[in-house]
Amino acid sequence: MPREIFEENKFIEISEYAIHCRVKRLKDKVKLKLRTKKTLYTYKTDPATAERLLRNISCDIIEL
């Protein structure tokens, strides 16, 4: 069962031990999905914030 994250800092913290990050771009928002060993975390944001977050994470990025 996926868990939704509502804070940017928590997203960056989880990305440090994530396997990969999937990016799904919709019309006016972006869904970022972090896959860890046990859980899938999702974070919804606007495109500008998503680009800034993707520059700061170290895991593999997969565009959907």
N, CA and C atoms as an extended XYZ file, in Angstrom:
192
Properties=species:S:1:pos:R:3:atomname:S:1:resname:S:1:resid:I:1 pbc="F F F"
N         0.842       -1.182        0.000 N   MET     1
C         0.000        0.000        0.000 CA  MET     1
C         0.887        1.246        0.000 C   MET     1
N         0.739        2.131       -0.969 N   PRO     2
C         1.580        3.326       -1.017 CA  PRO     2
C         1.238        4.311        0.100 C   PRO     2
N         2.242        5.064        0.504 N   ARG     3
C         2.052        6.117        1.500 CA  ARG     3
C         2.331        7.458        0.850 C   ARG     3
N         1.495        8.443        1.152 N   GLU     4
C         1.693        9.774        0.579 CA  GLU     4
C         2.477       10.646        1.548 C   GLU     4
N         3.428       11.400        0.999 N   ILE     5
C         4.250       12.330        1.770 CA  ILE     5
C         3.735       13.734        1.469 C   ILE     5
N         3.709       14.589        2.496 N   PHE     6
C         3.208       15.945        2.320 CA  PHE     6
C         4.277       17.010        2.549 C   PHE     6
N         5.514       16.618        2.921 N   GLU     7
C         6.584       17.569        3.212 CA  GLU     7
C         7.785       17.313        2.303 C   GLU     7
N         8.360       18.389        1.780 N   GLU     8
C         9.534       18.274        0.908 CA  GLU     8
C        10.721       17.676        1.642 C   GLU     8
N        10.945       18.103        2.879 N   ASN     9
C        12.100       17.614        3.641 CA  ASN     9
C        12.020       16.106        3.863 C   ASN     9
N        10.840       15.604        4.131 N   LYS    10
C        10.646       14.168        4.316 CA  LYS    10
C        10.924       13.426        3.011 C   LYS    10
N        10.514       13.999        1.878 N   PHE    11
C        10.767       13.391        0.571 CA  PHE    11
C        12.273       13.258        0.321 C   PHE    11
N        13.027       14.309        0.591 N   ILE    12
C        14.475       14.281        0.382 CA  ILE    12
C        15.132       13.275        1.325 C   ILE    12
N        14.652       13.225        2.554 N   GLU    13
C        15.203       12.285        3.536 CA  GLU    13
C        14.999       10.837        3.095 C   GLU    13
N        13.810       10.510        2.611 N   ILE    14
C        13.518        9.142        2.168 CA  ILE    14
C        14.277        8.813        0.891 C   ILE    14
N        14.506        9.794        0.036 N   SER    15
C        15.209        9.542       -1.230 CA  SER    15
C        16.644        9.078       -1.027 C   SER    15
N        17.228        9.342        0.127 N   GLU    16
C        18.603        8.921        0.395 CA  GLU    16
C        18.749        7.404        0.429 C   GLU    16
N        17.694        6.685        0.845 N   TYR    17
C        17.781        5.227        0.868 CA  TYR    17
C        16.782        4.566       -0.083 C   TYR    17
N        16.248        5.321       -1.032 N   ALA    18
C        15.323        4.767       -2.022 CA  ALA    18
C        16.086        4.061       -3.141 C   ALA    18
N        15.437        3.107       -3.759 N   ILE    19
C        16.028        2.374       -4.887 CA  ILE    19
C        15.969        3.222       -6.148 C   ILE    19
N        14.802        3.810       -6.420 N   HIS    20
C        14.655        4.704       -7.565 CA  HIS    20
C        13.473        5.644       -7.346 C   HIS    20
N        13.395        6.663       -8.201 N   CYS    21
C        12.304        7.639       -8.156 CA  CYS    21
C        11.645        7.663       -9.536 C   CYS    21
N        10.349        7.445       -9.567 N   ARG    22
C         9.600        7.516      -10.821 CA  ARG    22
C         8.882        8.852      -10.897 C   ARG    22
N         8.902        9.450      -12.080 N   VAL    23
C         8.304       10.771      -12.278 CA  VAL    23
C         7.161       10.637      -13.273 C   VAL    23
N         5.972       11.042      -12.841 N   LYS    24
C         4.804       11.018      -13.730 CA  LYS    24
C         4.299       12.443      -13.856 C   LYS    24
N         4.395       12.993      -15.063 N   ARG    25
C         3.999       14.379      -15.306 CA  ARG    25
C         2.565       14.420      -15.829 C   ARG    25
N         1.712       15.151      -15.122 N   LEU    26
C         0.336       15.365      -15.526 CA  LEU    26
C         0.204       16.793      -16.042 C   LEU    26
N        -1.002       17.256      -16.318 N   LYS    27
C        -1.182       18.591      -16.897 CA  LYS    27
C        -0.651       19.704      -16.004 C   LYS    27
N        -1.110       19.762      -14.765 N   ASP    28
C        -0.726       20.881      -13.907 CA  ASP    28
C         0.018       20.464      -12.645 C   ASP    28
N         0.344       19.168      -12.521 N   LYS    29
C         1.105       18.717      -11.363 CA  LYS    29
C         1.996       17.549      -11.741 C   LYS    29
N         2.891       17.190      -10.825 N   VAL    30
C         3.831       16.107      -11.048 CA  VAL    30
C         3.744       15.159       -9.863 C   VAL    30
N         3.706       13.852      -10.152 N   LYS    31
C         3.730       12.849       -9.094 CA  LYS    31
C         5.129       12.255       -9.049 C   LYS    31
N         5.727       12.275       -7.877 N   LEU    32
C         7.027       11.674       -7.656 CA  LEU    32
C         6.822       10.444       -6.787 C   LEU    32
N         7.349        9.316       -7.225 N   LYS    33
C         7.155        8.062       -6.505 CA  LYS    33
C         8.516        7.493       -6.124 C   LYS    33
N         8.749        7.350       -4.825 N   LEU    34
C         9.993        6.779       -4.319 CA  LEU    34
C         9.765        5.327       -3.947 C   LEU    34
N        10.551        4.431       -4.508 N   ARG    35
C        10.457        3.010       -4.194 CA  ARG    35
C        11.586        2.666       -3.222 C   ARG    35
N        11.221        2.227       -2.025 N   THR    36
C        12.196        1.709       -1.076 CA  THR    36
C        12.056        0.191       -1.056 C   THR    36
N        12.813       -0.456       -0.201 N   LYS    37
C        12.787       -1.905       -0.159 CA  LYS    37
C        11.401       -2.446        0.197 C   LYS    37
N        10.689       -1.745        1.095 N   LYS    38
C         9.398       -2.249        1.556 CA  LYS    38
C         8.191       -1.427        1.102 C   LYS    38
N         8.366       -0.127        0.877 N   THR    39
C         7.224        0.762        0.694 CA  THR    39
C         7.398        1.662       -0.526 C   THR    39
N         6.272        2.049       -1.125 N   LEU    40
C         6.239        3.045       -2.186 CA  LEU    40
C         5.705        4.342       -1.588 C   LEU    40
N         6.464        5.423       -1.712 N   TYR    41
C         6.056        6.730       -1.207 CA  TYR    41
C         5.722        7.627       -2.389 C   TYR    41
N         4.632        8.378       -2.307 N   THR    42
C         4.253        9.302       -3.370 CA  THR    42
C         4.243       10.728       -2.845 C   THR    42
N         4.557       11.650       -3.736 N   TYR    43
C         4.561       13.074       -3.398 CA  TYR    43
C         4.034       13.830       -4.605 C   TYR    43
N         2.983       14.637       -4.422 N   LYS    44
C         2.397       15.422       -5.508 CA  LYS    44
C         2.818       16.872       -5.347 C   LYS    44
N         3.227       17.489       -6.465 N   THR    45
C         3.700       18.867       -6.409 CA  THR    45
C         3.556       19.534       -7.767 C   THR    45
N         3.911       20.819       -7.822 N   ASP    46
C         3.878       21.542       -9.091 CA  ASP    46
C         5.178       21.270       -9.862 C   ASP    46
N         5.205       21.523      -11.174 N   PRO    47
C         6.388       21.204      -11.984 CA  PRO    47
C         7.678       21.913      -11.548 C   PRO    47
N         7.602       23.161      -11.111 N   ALA    48
C         8.810       23.891      -10.717 CA  ALA    48
C         9.447       23.282       -9.470 C   ALA    48
N         8.636       22.949       -8.492 N   THR    49
C         9.147       22.329       -7.272 CA  THR    49
C         9.688       20.934       -7.561 C   THR    49
N         9.041       20.216       -8.458 N   ALA    50
C         9.498       18.873       -8.814 CA  ALA    50
C        10.892       18.910       -9.427 C   ALA    50
N        11.150       19.861      -10.320 N   GLU    51
C        12.476       19.970      -10.937 CA  GLU    51
C        13.543       20.263       -9.891 C   GLU    51
N        13.227       21.136       -8.933 N   ARG    52
C        14.181       21.468       -7.877 CA  ARG    52
C        14.467       20.244       -7.001 C   ARG    52
N        13.433       19.470       -6.680 N   LEU    53
C        13.618       18.276       -5.870 CA  LEU    53
C        14.425       17.212       -6.603 C   LEU    53
N        14.175       17.046       -7.891 N   LEU    54
C        14.880       16.024       -8.667 CA  LEU    54
C        16.369       16.324       -8.787 C   LEU    54
N        16.744       17.601       -8.741 N   ARG    55
C        18.173       17.949       -8.766 CA  ARG    55
C        18.857       17.591       -7.454 C   ARG    55
N        18.094       17.524       -6.354 N   ASN    56
C        18.670       17.308       -5.029 CA  ASN    56
C        18.691       15.855       -4.570 C   ASN    56
N        18.056       14.950       -5.297 N   ILE    57
C        18.039       13.563       -4.839 CA  ILE    57
C        19.140       12.770       -5.534 C   ILE    57
N        19.549       11.683       -4.872 N   SER    58
C        20.685       10.916       -5.379 CA  SER    58
C        20.285        9.563       -5.997 C   SER    58
N        19.041        9.148       -5.861 N   CYS    59
C        18.644        7.838       -6.415 CA  CYS    59
C        18.384        7.962       -7.921 C   CYS    59
N        18.242        6.824       -8.582 N   ASP    60
C        17.967        6.787      -10.022 CA  ASP    60
C        16.599        7.406      -10.311 C   ASP    60
N        16.504        8.132      -11.426 N   ILE    61
C        15.263        8.800      -11.814 CA  ILE    61
C        14.729        8.136      -13.077 C   ILE    61
N        13.465        7.704      -13.037 N   ILE    62
C        12.829        7.047      -14.176 CA  ILE    62
C        11.620        7.904      -14.582 C   ILE    62
N        11.626        8.393      -15.831 N   GLU    63
C        10.503        9.180      -16.368 CA  GLU    63
C         9.448        8.234      -16.930 C   GLU    63
N         8.201        8.444      -16.552 N   LEU    64
C         7.108        7.613      -17.084 CA  LEU    64
C         6.388        8.333      -18.203 C   LEU    64
